[in-house]
Amino acid sequence: MSSSNNAVLDALVYALRVLRMDALISRMQEHWSVSLQVVICGLIFNHQRTTMIHKNKTTSNHLMTH
């Protein structure tokens, strides 16, 4: 695993600990690779969707002003 992935994992674990979700963490660590793939896919999908929404907004704004 690359260091950036580890940083993401550390942040995730820290956030979950702060939210007192230790039970969830231990459960996730049992299925770490699967959970990680799901999380990463979710983040990528969400990012792409947000970018598309942003692009659409700028296009419609551009059309509105002219």
Biopython code that builds the backbone (N, CA, C, O; Angstrom):
import numpy as np
from Bio.PDB.StructureBuilder import StructureBuilder

atoms = [
    (1, "MET", "N", (0.828, -1.210, 0.000)),
    (1, "MET", "CA", (0.000, 0.000, 0.000)),
    (1, "MET", "C", (0.862, 1.260, 0.000)),
    (1, "MET", "O", (1.917, 1.316, 0.633)),
    (2, "SER", "N", (0.392, 2.249, -0.715)),
    (2, "SER", "CA", (1.160, 3.497, -0.759)),
    (2, "SER", "C", (0.939, 4.293, 0.521)),
    (2, "SER", "O", (0.003, 4.029, 1.276)),
    (3, "SER", "N", (1.796, 5.254, 0.752)),
    (3, "SER", "CA", (1.716, 6.037, 1.989)),
    (3, "SER", "C", (0.452, 6.886, 2.019)),
    (3, "SER", "O", (-0.099, 7.132, 3.092)),
    (4, "SER", "N", (-0.013, 7.338, 0.859)),
    (4, "SER", "CA", (-1.230, 8.160, 0.840)),
    (4, "SER", "C", (-2.433, 7.336, 1.281)),
    (4, "SER", "O", (-3.306, 7.832, 1.994)),
    (5, "ASN", "N", (-2.476, 6.065, 0.849)),
    (5, "ASN", "CA", (-3.553, 5.184, 1.284)),
    (5, "ASN", "C", (-3.510, 4.999, 2.793)),
    (5, "ASN", "O", (-4.544, 5.018, 3.460)),
    (6, "ASN", "N", (-2.301, 4.821, 3.328)),
    (6, "ASN", "CA", (-2.160, 4.653, 4.766)),
    (6, "ASN", "C", (-2.639, 5.903, 5.500)),
    (6, "ASN", "O", (-3.280, 5.807, 6.547)),
    (7, "ALA", "N", (-2.329, 7.065, 4.951)),
    (7, "ALA", "CA", (-2.764, 8.309, 5.573)),
    (7, "ALA", "C", (-4.285, 8.388, 5.586)),
    (7, "ALA", "O", (-4.890, 8.812, 6.571)),
    (8, "VAL", "N", (-4.891, 7.975, 4.477)),
    (8, "VAL", "CA", (-6.359, 7.973, 4.403)),
    (8, "VAL", "C", (-6.921, 7.025, 5.443)),
    (8, "VAL", "O", (-7.879, 7.354, 6.144)),
    (9, "LEU", "N", (-6.318, 5.838, 5.543)),
    (9, "LEU", "CA", (-6.776, 4.858, 6.523)),
    (9, "LEU", "C", (-6.639, 5.402, 7.931)),
    (9, "LEU", "O", (-7.559, 5.283, 8.741)),
    (10, "ASP", "N", (-5.497, 5.998, 8.225)),
    (10, "ASP", "CA", (-5.269, 6.557, 9.560)),
    (10, "ASP", "C", (-6.321, 7.607, 9.883)),
    (10, "ASP", "O", (-6.868, 7.636, 10.986)),
    (11, "ALA", "N", (-6.595, 8.466, 8.914)),
    (11, "ALA", "CA", (-7.594, 9.517, 9.126)),
    (11, "ALA", "C", (-8.958, 8.906, 9.356)),
    (11, "ALA", "O", (-9.713, 9.350, 10.221)),
    (12, "LEU", "N", (-9.270, 7.885, 8.576)),
    (12, "LEU", "CA", (-10.565, 7.216, 8.699)),
    (12, "LEU", "C", (-10.707, 6.585, 10.079)),
    (12, "LEU", "O", (-11.721, 6.757, 10.756)),
    (13, "VAL", "N", (-9.676, 5.853, 10.481)),
    (13, "VAL", "CA", (-9.693, 5.198, 11.791)),
    (13, "VAL", "C", (-9.805, 6.234, 12.906)),
    (13, "VAL", "O", (-10.549, 6.054, 13.870)),
    (14, "TYR", "N", (-9.052, 7.322, 12.754)),
    (14, "TYR", "CA", (-9.091, 8.378, 13.765)),
    (14, "TYR", "C", (-10.488, 8.978, 13.865)),
    (14, "TYR", "O", (-11.016, 9.161, 14.962)),
    (15, "ALA", "N", (-11.082, 9.282, 12.718)),
    (15, "ALA", "CA", (-12.425, 9.865, 12.697)),
    (15, "ALA", "C", (-13.419, 8.921, 13.356)),
    (15, "ALA", "O", (-14.263, 9.352, 14.142)),
    (16, "LEU", "N", (-13.322, 7.641, 13.039)),
    (16, "LEU", "CA", (-14.235, 6.665, 13.623)),
    (16, "LEU", "C", (-14.017, 6.560, 15.126)),
    (16, "LEU", "O", (-14.975, 6.422, 15.885)),
    (17, "ARG", "N", (-12.758, 6.626, 15.560)),
    (17, "ARG", "CA", (-12.469, 6.549, 16.999)),
    (17, "ARG", "C", (-13.068, 7.750, 17.710)),
    (17, "ARG", "O", (-13.641, 7.632, 18.794)),
    (18, "VAL", "N", (-12.923, 8.918, 17.074)),
    (18, "VAL", "CA", (-13.470, 10.135, 17.670)),
    (18, "VAL", "C", (-14.986, 9.977, 17.839)),
    (18, "VAL", "O", (-15.567, 10.439, 18.821)),
    (19, "LEU", "N", (-15.604, 9.321, 16.871)),
    (19, "LEU", "CA", (-17.054, 9.114, 16.918)),
    (19, "LEU", "C", (-17.427, 7.891, 17.756)),
    (19, "LEU", "O", (-18.575, 7.446, 17.757)),
    (20, "ARG", "N", (-16.423, 7.352, 18.476)),
    (20, "ARG", "CA", (-16.637, 6.194, 19.339)),
    (20, "ARG", "C", (-17.220, 5.015, 18.568)),
    (20, "ARG", "O", (-18.178, 4.376, 19.001)),
    (21, "MET", "N", (-16.619, 4.748, 17.419)),
    (21, "MET", "CA", (-17.115, 3.641, 16.610)),
    (21, "MET", "C", (-16.080, 2.531, 16.551)),
    (21, "MET", "O", (-15.810, 1.965, 15.492)),
    (22, "ASP", "N", (-15.498, 2.226, 17.729)),
    (22, "ASP", "CA", (-14.449, 1.201, 17.786)),
    (22, "ASP", "C", (-14.962, -0.149, 17.313)),
    (22, "ASP", "O", (-14.231, -0.919, 16.690)),
    (23, "ALA", "N", (-16.233, -0.433, 17.617)),
    (23, "ALA", "CA", (-16.806, -1.709, 17.197)),
    (23, "ALA", "C", (-16.814, -1.801, 15.676)),
    (23, "ALA", "O", (-16.509, -2.844, 15.098)),
    (24, "LEU", "N", (-17.167, -0.690, 15.046)),
    (24, "LEU", "CA", (-17.181, -0.646, 13.583)),
    (24, "LEU", "C", (-15.775, -0.821, 13.032)),
    (24, "LEU", "O", (-15.572, -1.512, 12.034)),
    (25, "ILE", "N", (-14.799, -0.187, 13.693)),
    (25, "ILE", "CA", (-13.407, -0.302, 13.246)),
    (25, "ILE", "C", (-12.966, -1.756, 13.275)),
    (25, "ILE", "O", (-12.411, -2.252, 12.295)),
    (26, "SER", "N", (-13.203, -2.442, 14.381)),
    (26, "SER", "CA", (-12.747, -3.828, 14.474)),
    (26, "SER", "C", (-13.462, -4.693, 13.444)),
    (26, "SER", "O", (-12.869, -5.615, 12.883)),
    (27, "ARG", "N", (-14.731, -4.400, 13.197)),
    (27, "ARG", "CA", (-15.468, -5.151, 12.192)),
    (27, "ARG", "C", (-14.870, -4.868, 10.808)),
    (27, "ARG", "O", (-14.705, -5.779, 9.996)),
    (28, "MET", "N", (-14.548, -3.596, 10.552)),
    (28, "MET", "CA", (-13.973, -3.229, 9.262)),
    (28, "MET", "C", (-12.614, -3.881, 9.063)),
    (28, "MET", "O", (-12.287, -4.333, 7.966)),
    (29, "GLN", "N", (-11.818, -3.927, 10.140)),
    (29, "GLN", "CA", (-10.491, -4.504, 10.011)),
    (29, "GLN", "C", (-10.560, -5.984, 9.663)),
    (29, "GLN", "O", (-9.638, -6.531, 9.059)),
    (30, "GLU", "N", (-11.670, -6.637, 10.051)),
    (30, "GLU", "CA", (-11.839, -8.034, 9.677)),
    (30, "GLU", "C", (-12.007, -8.165, 8.165)),
    (30, "GLU", "O", (-11.515, -9.108, 7.546)),
    (31, "HIS", "N", (-12.714, -7.196, 7.588)),
    (31, "HIS", "CA", (-12.987, -7.218, 6.150)),
    (31, "HIS", "C", (-12.322, -6.014, 5.497)),
    (31, "HIS", "O", (-12.915, -5.340, 4.655)),
    (32, "TRP", "N", (-11.097, -5.759, 5.895)),
    (32, "TRP", "CA", (-10.403, -4.514, 5.538)),
    (32, "TRP", "C", (-10.391, -4.265, 4.039)),
    (32, "TRP", "O", (-10.818, -3.201, 3.589)),
    (33, "SER", "N", (-9.910, -5.227, 3.256)),
    (33, "SER", "CA", (-9.742, -4.997, 1.818)),
    (33, "SER", "C", (-11.074, -4.713, 1.150)),
    (33, "SER", "O", (-11.159, -3.832, 0.294)),
    (34, "VAL", "N", (-12.116, -5.442, 1.525)),
    (34, "VAL", "CA", (-13.432, -5.226, 0.928)),
    (34, "VAL", "C", (-13.940, -3.837, 1.297)),
    (34, "VAL", "O", (-14.379, -3.083, 0.429)),
    (35, "SER", "N", (-13.882, -3.499, 2.585)),
    (35, "SER", "CA", (-14.347, -2.194, 3.047)),
    (35, "SER", "C", (-13.602, -1.077, 2.337)),
    (35, "SER", "O", (-14.192, -0.081, 1.919)),
    (36, "LEU", "N", (-12.284, -1.262, 2.208)),
    (36, "LEU", "CA", (-11.450, -0.240, 1.587)),
    (36, "LEU", "C", (-11.872, -0.009, 0.144)),
    (36, "LEU", "O", (-11.987, 1.133, -0.299)),
    (37, "GLN", "N", (-12.104, -1.097, -0.589)),
    (37, "GLN", "CA", (-12.536, -0.974, -1.980)),
    (37, "GLN", "C", (-13.867, -0.245, -2.060)),
    (37, "GLN", "O", (-14.053, 0.623, -2.913)),
    (38, "VAL", "N", (-14.788, -0.591, -1.182)),
    (38, "VAL", "CA", (-16.105, 0.053, -1.173)),
    (38, "VAL", "C", (-15.966, 1.539, -0.884)),
    (38, "VAL", "O", (-16.563, 2.372, -1.566)),
    (39, "VAL", "N", (-15.169, 1.869, 0.138)),
    (39, "VAL", "CA", (-14.966, 3.267, 0.516)),
    (39, "VAL", "C", (-14.341, 4.059, -0.633)),
    (39, "VAL", "O", (-14.806, 5.146, -0.977)),
    (40, "ILE", "N", (-13.285, 3.502, -1.217)),
    (40, "ILE", "CA", (-12.591, 4.204, -2.308)),
    (40, "ILE", "C", (-13.521, 4.376, -3.503)),
    (40, "ILE", "O", (-13.585, 5.456, -4.092)),
    (41, "CYS", "N", (-14.240, 3.318, -3.862)),
    (41, "CYS", "CA", (-15.185, 3.418, -4.986)),
    (41, "CYS", "C", (-16.238, 4.483, -4.682)),
    (41, "CYS", "O", (-16.590, 5.277, -5.554)),
    (42, "GLY", "N", (-16.734, 4.498, -3.462)),
    (42, "GLY", "CA", (-17.723, 5.495, -3.070)),
    (42, "GLY", "C", (-17.178, 6.900, -3.179)),
    (42, "GLY", "O", (-17.853, 7.797, -3.683)),
    (43, "LEU", "N", (-15.944, 7.097, -2.702)),
    (43, "LEU", "CA", (-15.328, 8.425, -2.763)),
    (43, "LEU", "C", (-15.126, 8.866, -4.199)),
    (43, "LEU", "O", (-15.419, 10.009, -4.550)),
    (44, "ILE", "N", (-14.622, 7.957, -5.037)),
    (44, "ILE", "CA", (-14.382, 8.295, -6.437)),
    (44, "ILE", "C", (-15.686, 8.638, -7.124)),
    (44, "ILE", "O", (-15.773, 9.636, -7.839)),
    (45, "PHE", "N", (-16.709, 7.808, -6.907)),
    (45, "PHE", "CA", (-18.010, 8.045, -7.532)),
    (45, "PHE", "C", (-18.573, 9.383, -7.087)),
    (45, "PHE", "O", (-19.045, 10.177, -7.900)),
    (46, "ASN", "N", (-18.518, 9.620, -5.779)),
    (46, "ASN", "CA", (-19.041, 10.871, -5.223)),
    (46, "ASN", "C", (-18.306, 12.068, -5.802)),
    (46, "ASN", "O", (-18.924, 13.081, -6.130)),
    (47, "HIS", "N", (-16.983, 11.956, -5.929)),
    (47, "HIS", "CA", (-16.177, 13.050, -6.471)),
    (47, "HIS", "C", (-16.562, 13.333, -7.920)),
    (47, "HIS", "O", (-16.732, 14.488, -8.310)),
    (48, "GLN", "N", (-16.699, 12.273, -8.714)),
    (48, "GLN", "CA", (-17.072, 12.445, -10.123)),
    (48, "GLN", "C", (-18.443, 13.096, -10.233)),
    (48, "GLN", "O", (-18.655, 13.977, -11.067)),
    (49, "ARG", "N", (-19.380, 12.658, -9.382)),
    (49, "ARG", "CA", (-20.736, 13.197, -9.426)),
    (49, "ARG", "C", (-20.717, 14.676, -9.074)),
    (49, "ARG", "O", (-21.362, 15.481, -9.746)),
    (50, "THR", "N", (-19.981, 15.043, -8.023)),
    (50, "THR", "CA", (-19.906, 16.448, -7.612)),
    (50, "THR", "C", (-19.299, 17.296, -8.720)),
    (50, "THR", "O", (-19.767, 18.402, -8.991)),
    (51, "THR", "N", (-18.253, 16.776, -9.361)),
    (51, "THR", "CA", (-17.610, 17.525, -10.441)),
    (51, "THR", "C", (-18.596, 17.751, -11.581)),
    (51, "THR", "O", (-18.656, 18.840, -12.151)),
    (52, "MET", "N", (-19.373, 16.713, -11.912)),
    (52, "MET", "CA", (-20.350, 16.841, -12.996)),
    (52, "MET", "C", (-21.412, 17.864, -12.644)),
    (52, "MET", "O", (-21.784, 18.687, -13.481)),
    (53, "ILE", "N", (-21.907, 17.821, -11.404)),
    (53, "ILE", "CA", (-22.911, 18.781, -10.950)),
    (53, "ILE", "C", (-22.343, 20.197, -11.053)),
    (53, "ILE", "O", (-23.022, 21.117, -11.508)),
    (54, "HIS", "N", (-21.098, 20.355, -10.628)),
    (54, "HIS", "CA", (-20.450, 21.664, -10.674)),
    (54, "HIS", "C", (-20.352, 22.159, -12.119)),
    (54, "HIS", "O", (-20.635, 23.323, -12.404)),
    (55, "LYS", "N", (-19.951, 21.269, -13.024)),
    (55, "LYS", "CA", (-19.839, 21.632, -14.440)),
    (55, "LYS", "C", (-21.195, 22.061, -14.986)),
    (55, "LYS", "O", (-21.297, 23.054, -15.707)),
    (56, "ASN", "N", (-22.239, 21.304, -14.635)),
    (56, "ASN", "CA", (-23.581, 21.633, -15.108)),
    (56, "ASN", "C", (-24.028, 22.996, -14.590)),
    (56, "ASN", "O", (-24.642, 23.771, -15.323)),
    (57, "LYS", "N", (-23.724, 23.281, -13.347)),
    (57, "LYS", "CA", (-24.094, 24.581, -12.758)),
    (57, "LYS", "C", (-23.421, 25.717, -13.511)),
    (57, "LYS", "O", (-24.061, 26.713, -13.848)),
    (58, "THR", "N", (-22.123, 25.563, -13.775)),
    (58, "THR", "CA", (-21.410, 26.643, -14.467)),
    (58, "THR", "C", (-21.971, 26.828, -15.871)),
    (58, "THR", "O", (-22.083, 27.958, -16.346)),
    (59, "THR", "N", (-22.323, 25.738, -16.539)),
    (59, "THR", "CA", (-22.880, 25.847, -17.886)),
    (59, "THR", "C", (-24.207, 26.582, -17.847)),
    (59, "THR", "O", (-24.427, 27.498, -18.640)),
    (60, "SER", "N", (-25.102, 26.196, -16.933)),
    (60, "SER", "CA", (-26.414, 26.838, -16.873)),
    (60, "SER", "C", (-26.282, 28.308, -16.467)),
    (60, "SER", "O", (-27.010, 29.159, -16.978)),
    (61, "ASN", "N", (-25.359, 28.609, -15.553)),
    (61, "ASN", "CA", (-25.124, 30.005, -15.164)),
    (61, "ASN", "C", (-24.652, 30.815, -16.365)),
    (61, "ASN", "O", (-25.070, 31.954, -16.572)),
    (62, "HIS", "N", (-23.786, 30.210, -17.138)),
    (62, "HIS", "CA", (-23.238, 30.876, -18.323)),
    (62, "HIS", "C", (-24.367, 31.187, -19.310)),
    (62, "HIS", "O", (-24.407, 32.266, -19.900)),
    (63, "LEU", "N", (-25.276, 30.234, -19.478)),
    (63, "LEU", "CA", (-26.386, 30.429, -20.404)),
    (63, "LEU", "C", (-27.344, 31.501, -19.884)),
    (63, "LEU", "O", (-27.894, 32.285, -20.658)),
    (64, "MET", "N", (-27.531, 31.524, -18.576)),
    (64, "MET", "CA", (-28.467, 32.476, -17.972)),
    (64, "MET", "C", (-27.993, 33.917, -18.167)),
    (64, "MET", "O", (-28.802, 34.809, -18.423)),
    (65, "THR", "N", (-26.687, 34.144, -18.045)),
    (65, "THR", "CA", (-26.172, 35.513, -18.079)),
    (65, "THR", "C", (-26.203, 36.096, -19.489)),
    (65, "THR", "O", (-26.121, 37.313, -19.656)),
    (66, "HIS", "N", (-26.320, 35.230, -20.516)),
    (66, "HIS", "CA", (-26.297, 35.755, -21.888)),
    (66, "HIS", "C", (-27.681, 35.736, -22.510)),
    (66, "HIS", "O", (-27.847, 36.142, -23.660)),
]
sb = StructureBuilder()
sb.init_structure("model")
sb.init_model(0)
sb.init_chain("A")
sb.init_seg("    ")
for serial, (resi, resn, name, xyz) in enumerate(atoms, 1):
    if name == "N":
        sb.init_residue(resn, " ", resi, " ")
    sb.init_atom(name, np.array(xyz, "f"), 0.0, 1.0, " ", f" {name:<3s}", serial, name[0])
structure = sb.get_structure()
